[in-house]
Amino acid sequence: MKTALITGANRGIGLELARQLTDRGYNVIAACRKSSPELNALGIRVEEAVDVTNAASLRDLADRLSGVRLDLLVNNAGVLRRSAFDRLEEDLDDYRLQFEVNSLGPLRVTRALLNHLNDGARVIIITSRMGSMDDNTSGGHYGYRMSKVAVNMAGISLAHELKDRNIPVGLLHPGYVRTEMTGNEGFVDASEAAAGLIERIDELGMDTTGSFRHANGENLPW
Ligand SMILES: NC(=O)c1ccc[n+]([C@@H]2O[C@H](COP(=O)([O-])OP(=O)(O)OC[C@H]3O[C@@H](n4cnc5c(N)ncnc54)[C@H](OP(=O)(O)O)[C@@H]3O)[C@@H](O)[C@H]2O)c1
């Protein structure tokens, strides 16, 4: 049985990924800061107190996973804070938070769990097309966009880093998804997004490591 670990698995897209990967026969470890009734209802292993910005919490997670081998790591935890140019100084803490969670989080989690990854495992970063330079046709959202373009670059470097171990890295955009992050606005529900993400995860191999794709199968521009 394959084992997957997902961050931010207590709600939104992470919760749906946990549900659907479990249905697909994965042994899922749901990492989160605090569990939820919906996550508890899945009856899977939940690892709480996992804050992707906190080195000690990631070390503790790695310790608790002693003996566990991962075939899939999904770096899903993320935050969106509205940030406008005319409030730059007032919003700087929100910019920093988005960098901590969205850009450094996946890198730190992957580093902390490196020794738990099987050779040939897959590493996924749930990024956003908001982090695409070419796709930025409307501006705004400075902090979020900057944090996601930074994680895209981190993903490419990770793809090089992990090549020797045959671990492909996929940068996946889930679509515009109705979750708390978007105030439940969006084009698709988390269940549809998660289904598409899992199809893309299945397709990810060493020939496509470092690719940036939409859950619907489109290749996205940088
Ligand atoms: N929804 C969209 O339209 C959309 C579009 C593009 C990309 N994305 C990306 O998809 C991913 C999931 O988003 P979502 O829509 O499911 O958002 P969501 O419903 O707001 O869920 C965000 C998840 O991230 C967790 N999280 C936030 N800060 C964390 C931290 N410091 N440590 C650990 N976990 C943390 C949250 O945990 P708590 O409950 O503890 O806060 C929650 O589980 C994010 O990376 C997001 O940027 C979403």
The ligand as a Gaussian input file, in Angstrom:
#p B3LYP/6-31G(d) Opt

LIG

0 1
 N       -8.876000      27.867000      -3.502000
 C       -8.299000      28.285000      -4.642000
 O       -8.982000      28.817000      -5.559000
 C       -6.828000      28.100000      -4.851000
 C       -6.308000      28.519000      -6.084000
 C       -4.941000      28.347000      -6.310000
 C       -4.142000      27.763000      -5.359000
 N       -4.679000      27.380000      -4.165000
 C       -3.776000      26.771000      -3.185000
 O       -4.317000      25.547000      -2.742000
 C       -3.849000      25.263000      -1.409000
 C       -5.024000      24.921000      -0.503000
 O       -5.881000      26.043000      -0.475000
 P       -7.430000      25.964000      -0.047000
 O       -8.191000      26.676000      -1.092000
 O       -7.802000      24.590000       0.330000
 O       -7.374000      26.934000       1.234000
 P       -8.022000      26.834000       2.682000
 O       -9.355000      26.190000       2.626000
 O       -7.894000      28.211000       3.226000
 O       -7.026000      25.843000       3.454000
 C       -5.724000      26.236000       3.708000
 C       -5.057000      25.138000       4.505000
 O       -3.698000      25.542000       4.761000
 C       -3.478000      25.406000       6.169000
 N       -2.447000      26.308000       6.676000
 C       -2.393000      27.651000       6.611000
 N       -1.302000      28.107000       7.251000
 C       -0.646000      27.009000       7.730000
 C        0.535000      26.823000       8.473000
 N        1.298000      27.853000       8.876000
 N        0.910000      25.565000       8.775000
 C        0.158000      24.517000       8.390000
 N       -0.982000      24.631000       7.708000
 C       -1.380000      25.871000       7.365000
 C       -4.827000      25.701000       6.792000
 O       -4.823000      25.241000       8.133000
 P       -5.632000      26.014000       9.309000
 O       -7.048000      25.499000       9.251000
 O       -4.886000      25.601000      10.537000
 O       -5.547000      27.481000       9.025000
 C       -5.724000      24.908000       5.859000
 O       -5.681000      23.543000       6.176000
 C       -3.067000      26.515000      -0.978000
 O       -1.690000      26.314000      -1.170000
 C       -3.579000      27.579000      -1.933000
 O       -2.657000      28.637000      -2.112000
 C       -6.006000      27.529000      -3.890000

